[in-house]
Amino acid sequence: MLTDVGLLSALLVGLFGGVHCVGMCGGIVGALTLGVAGATQRGTVAMLPYHLAYNLGRLASYTLAGALAGGLGGALFSLVSVHQAQSMLQLFAGLFMFALGLYLAGWWGGLARIERVGGMLWRRLEPVGRRFLPVTSPAQAFGVGLVWGWLPCGLVYSVLVWALASGSALDGALLLLSFGVGTLPTLLLMGVAAARLGRFVRRPWPRRIAGGLVMLFGVTMLARAFSG
């Protein structure tokens, strides 16, 4: 059963992983902003509903993906011993999270290969998102966000493995939702201060601090898996 600590951990992973979001989604946020009709004539406050809608759509897709992963984990639990399956999946999730920390810190790029595998799905979905452009309303922005949520991302994939280990569609959905909420501050700020934020996260030390903290989450998950 998922605990409040687990949800808080997922939220913090999203918050710390924000440095990856800037590099991964910065161009998309800029393109979406420019895709809003008359964006150059709008102020920051006027653009806020569009940025909120983009991100709410993204969170909706994350939540759906988490529910699917958690449900799949539950199906696996029904085929083998629940305790054994959960320990194995937690071990896998901990390793994945540790690898994510290395990736965020710039010490290992292996997760980029997994993102390229996810690109096969993205190539089919990306043209769907174009149908919502140019954006003329927050409802259209929400539609773009729904598609954007399936962008290949090692950060998201790591939390999906965690959702798989939860063994519950509800717990998986809550994990991905908490993670998505954690990414909101960075991505909302990116919408209004992309240039300054981009310069900040290109420095080595924010990425290394974020990577180290995510690695710590991975070690914690590994310790839980080994302790049973």
N, C-alpha and C positions, 0 to 999 in steps of 0.2 A: 504494500500500500504506500502510495506517495505521501510524503510528509511535507509540512510547511518549509522545513529546511531544504528539501529537494527543490521546491518551487523557488525559494529565495536563491538557491545556488544557480538554477537555470537563469533567473533574472540577472544575476551578477555576471554569468558567462556572457550573456548578451551585452551587458554594459561594458565589460572589459574587452569583448571582441569588437567593439565599435571601431577600433583602429583598422580592422580588416574591412568593415563596412564602407569606410571612406574610400579605400582603394578599389573595392569591388563594385560599389554602387554609386560612387561619386559622379561618374559620367552619366549614369542613368538618371540620377536626380536632376542633374543639370539639363539633360535632354527633356525630361518631363516638365520641368519648370518653363523652358523655352517653348515647349509644345502647347502651353496654355495660351489660348487666344488673348492677345493684348497683354502678355506677361510683363513686357517692358514698361507698360504704363501703370501697372499695379504696384502698390506698396507691399511691405512685408506682411502687414495685418490682413490685407485683402487676399494675399496668396496663402495664408495659413489654412483655410478650409480645404484647399486643394492638397496641400502637403499632408494634412490629417487624413484626408480620404485615400491618398496613395498608400499611406502606411496602414490604415485600417484594412484595406484590401490585402495588403501583404500579410498582416497578422491573421486574417481569415484563412489564407492559403496555408500558412504555417500551422494553424490549429487543425485544419483538415489533414494535413500531412502527418501531424503528430498522432491524431486519432487512428489513421490508417496503420502507422508503425506500431502503436500500442496494441491495436487489435491483432496485428500479425504476431506480435510477441505472445499475446494471450493464446492464440491458436497453437503456437509452438509449445507453450507450457502444457497444453492439453495432450500433446503427443508423447511427451517424456515427463520425467519427474520435475515438478515445479521448482523445487529447491535447486536441483542440478542445472536446469535450464536458466534459471534466474542468475545463478552464480556465474555461469559461462557468459551470459549476455552482459552482466555487470563488468566482468573482466574485459570483454571486448570493448565495452563503452569506455572504461577507464583508459585502456590503451589508445583508443581513438581520441579521447580528450587530451591525453598527454601529447599525442602527435599533433593535435591542433595547436597546443601551446607552443611547440617547436616551430610550427608553421607561422603563427602570428608573430613570434619573435624574430623570424627571418633566419632561423638556424637549420631548418629542413623544409624542403619544398615538395615533399611527397604527396601531400593532399591535393596539390594542383592536378595530379593525374586523375584523381577521383572526380574533381570538378569537370575535367574534360569528358569523362564518361557521362556525367549528367548533362553535358552539352548536347547529347543526342536528343534528349527530351526537349531541351530548351529550343532547339532549332525548329521544332514543330509548334511550340507555343508562342515564340516571339512574334511571328506574323499575326497572331490573334491580337496581341497587344497593340499592334500598329493600327488596328481598326478603330481604336478609341482616340486616335490622334487626328487632328489637333483637339486638345481637351477644351471643352467649352463649359463644363459644369463639374462640381465635385462628384456627381454620380459617375461621370466618365472617368474621372481620376481614380475612383474606387475600382472600376473595371481594369484600369491599367495596373493598379496595385495587386489585384487578384492574379494577374499573369506574372507580374514582377516577383511574386512570392515563390515562384518555381525556378528562379534563376539559379544555376549551379553554384553552390557555395559550400566549401568544406566546413565552415562554421555551422551552418544549418544541418549538414549531414551528420556532424558529430552529435548534435543534440537529438537527431532522429534515432541514432543508435541507442542513445540513452532512453528515448521513448520506447523503443523496441524492448529494452530490458525491463521496462515498467510492467509489461504484460497486461496492460489495460488500455482500451481505447480512450476512456475518460482521462486517465492519468497521463497518457501520451499527449492528448490534446492540451491539457493544462501545462505540461512541461514546455511545449512549443509556444504556447501563448505567453507564458512567463518569460521565456527567452526573447520572444518578439518584443514584449514591453520593455525589456532591458535594452534593446537596440534603438528604441524610439528617440531618446535624447540626442544621440549622435546623428541620426538620419534627419530629424527635424531641424537640428542646428545646421546640418549640411545644406538644407534647403534655403537658409537665410544667410549663411556665412561660409559658403563652400570653400572659398579661396583661403581664408585664414585657417580653417580647420584642416584643410589639405596640407598646408605648410607645416602645421603642428605635428600631424601623424606621420609625416615623411621623415621626421627625426627618429634616430634609432631607439632612444630611450623609452618613448611611450609604447612602442611595439614590444620592446623587451619586457617592460613591466607587465603589460597585458598578457603577453605570452607566458611569463613566469606564474602569474596568478591562475591562468587557465590550466597550466601544468599541475599546479597544486590541487586543483579540483580533480584532475585525472588521478593523481596519487591517492587522494582520499577515496575515490571510487574503487581503485585497485585494492586498497586496504580493506574496504568493506567486502569486496568479492572474496578475498582470501580468508577473511575472518568468518565468512558464512553468515 
